[in-house]
């Protein structure tokens, strides 16, 4: 009987919490140290490792005893069978928001935050965390584009998945704290890697063509703008010149009009002489006359130059 009574002494190790049950009900949570509880079947102690960070792998498993060879790098078209990596495509295969298939491998790190809830809230906590995590990541992937999962939104993806997973587990009373949801290897299914690379290559060609067009535009546009400014400047200068020429001609016509009004015959003779001067400038000229017509100027008034101009004395 004494031995039976002494069997109620028990110790709780560092990083552990002892959930004690008396008559089937939770009595208290014991910290590390030596404690006493009426022995079984009256009392029972369940030790929970609260300081342990637990790791769940979804979409793959790390096989102990099979180290990955040094310097080895996996590619999308390799079946990841070497080393300590084992694929679980039934867990990893997911549909993205733009209706593309991806194999999403990720890790969930978690620990116990409430020993009582952890031991009484749900059965098989690790299985529950794995199932809920897989469901949550599928949900987030279904709202995210393939490019976002692969590159652009990985951090946001992980943060959103962690938040949703924690909220669901809290609602279930699981008593666990989600420390991280970390994406690992994310790639298209092996069966479509070739087609995916063709699409990626086409997208790269498209991006390159756009960049080349932008570069050409950036090169030609300043030149075209410079040419346009040059043409506008020349046109403006020519317009100003033509305006000044027109003003000069208008002033000249006004002066001619004043002269014509003062002496019409003299102005007509002047205009004709100027016309002859312009017409005969630079040309070879032969003057043919007779002995009786050597004198071209007749008179001193408006009746002059009759022989040259062929006018009679009726003016």
Secondary structure, DSSP 8 states (H G I E B T S, - for coil): -HHHHHTTEEEE-TT-EEEEEETTEEEEEE-SEEEE---TTTEEEEEE-TT--EEEEESEEE-TT----TT----TTS---STTEEE-HHHHEEE-TTS-EEEEEEEEEEEES-HHHHHHT-SSHHHHHHHHHHHHHHHHHHTS-HHIIIIITHHHHHHHHHHHHHHHHHHHT--EEEEEEEEEEEE--GGGHHHHHHHHHHHHHHHHHHHHHHHHHHHHHHHHHHHHHHHHHHHHHHHHHHHHHHHHHHHHHHHHHHHHHH-HHHHHHHHHHHHHHHHHTTS-------GGG------SSTT-SHHHHT--TT-
